[in-house]
């Protein structure tokens, strides 16, 4: 791939809301994660980690989402809880990118969280370039105590994103409008 082809591929990347099997296999996932971890990382702290939710683990995660929803909103309807339960079923695999900052005298926590976000973005880009579809999602579930416990998060860790992975399904999402970047030049 030439430099201009890479730039075109990055410019044309889209988030896919509909993802079906197959998801990346073990070797493919290992490669995607290796590419993602090439993200900027001041001090080489690796202040992030991954929790892989494969097809078999989606159901238990969905049950945890529903339990967290019920705890958050005791008046939630059965339909509301079913909606929460179904969220992990949107794709055959989810990679939870977890910010896992470490104490360091020169690298502030905000920078470590930024590194984790760069890793999540790298995973989305790598998946797209490898022919898979990806969707980076966020939301309150990663803050819910039941979900945090289910994922095995420590008190210092946070969910940076839920990266849904699979094979794109349906029509390609529309192109984003090309907008000029807000730039200020200091002279």
N, C-alpha and C positions, 0 to 999 in steps of 0.2 A: 504494500500500500504506500503510495506516495504521500508526502506531507499534505498536499492539497486534498487528497482523498480522505486522509484522516480528519482534516478540518471539516470537510463536507459531511462526513459520518457523524462527527460531534454536533454539528449544526442541525442535522436532520434527526437526531435522537428524539424519540417520543416516549412518553409514559403510556403503558398499555394497561387499561382497566380490566380487560378480559384476558386471562392467562389460563392455559390448559396444560395438561401433561403432554410431553414430558418436561420435567424440570431438569436442570443440570444434573448429570450423574456425579458420583464422587470425584472422579478425576477432573471433570469440567469445573465443578464447584471449587476444588482446591486451586485450580488455575485462576478462576475469577477472584477468589479471595487473595491470592498472591498478588495479582495485578492491583487490586483495591488497596492493599497495604503499602503500595509505593507512594502513597499520599504524603504530603509534607508532615514532618514529625520532628519538631524542634527537640533536640536532646536525645532523639531515638528512644523515646520513652514507651512507645507503643501503647498510648493511653486509651485503648479500645479493645474490645473483643467481640466475638460473634457467638450468637446462639442460633443454631440451625433448627428450624421447625420443618421436619419432613412430612410427607403425606400422613404417616401414622400419628404424628404428634399434633396435627392440626385439630383434631376432635377434642383432646384434653385441653388444649389452649382455648378453644371456643367455649368449653364449659367454664373455664376460669374467667374468660371475658364476661360471660353471662352472670356468674356469681359476683364479679366486681361491679357489674351494672346494677344488680339487685341491691348490693350494699350501698352504692352511690345514690340510687333512687328506689327506695322501698316501694314506691307506687308504680314502678315500671310494669307495663303490660306484658303478657306472654309474647305478644308480637315484638315488643321492644327487646325482650331478652333473646328471642330467636334471632333477631337481626344481629345482636352482639355475638351470639353463638356462631353465626354464619360467617363472620368477618374473616377468620383464618382460611375459610374454604374458597376464597377468591382466587387462589393460585395453588399449585401443587407443592410449593415450597416457600417458606419465609425465612429470610436471614435477618435476625434482629441485630442491629449494630448498636453496641453498648459502649457508651463513653465510660472509661474506667480510669479516671485521673489518678496520678500519683503525686505525692508531696515532692516538690522540687524547688530549690531556692531561686532558680532562674527562669523556670517555665511556668507561667501562671495557669491556673485551671481553665480560664476562658480559652487559652491557646490550645490546651489539650482537648477541650470540647470541639474546637474548630477543626482539629486534626481528625477527630472521630467523624465529623460531618464530611470532611474531605474523603475519608475512607468510604462512607456510604455513597457519596457521589461517584467515586471510582468504581464501586461495585455495580452501580446502575449503568455506567458507561461501558464497563467491561462486558456486562451481560448483553447489552445491545450490540456491541461489536462482535460478540461470539454468536449472534443469531438468536439469542433469547430475548424475551420481553421482560421488562421490569417496571415496577411501580414503587416509588418511595413514599410511604405513608407515615403519618404521625398521629397523635391523638392522646387522649387522657388515659388510655389503658396502661401505658407504660409507667404512669405515676400511681396507679392503683396498687395498694399493698398486696392484694391477692395475686395480681399479675406479677408484681416484682418478686414475690416469693416463688411463684411458679417458675420464673426464669432464673432464679438463683442469684438475684442481684444483691450486691452489698449496699450499705447505706450511702456510700459515696458514688455509686454508679447510677447512670441514667440511660434511658432508651433514647438514642439519637434518631433512630428510624426503624421502621418495619419495611424491609425491602422484599416485596413480593416478586417471585421469580417463576417463570414458566415459558411456554411457547405462546407467542402472540396469537390471538384469535380475533376474528372479525376484521373490519376494515381498518386501515392505518389511521391513527388519530390525525386530525387536521394539523397543518403546519402552524407554528406559532408566528404571529406577526413579527416582522423584523423591525425592531425599534432601536433607535440610537441609544447607546449606553450613556448614562449621565456621567460626564467627564469634566473635571476641572483641571486645567493646567496651571501650575504655579510657575511664574517666570521671574 
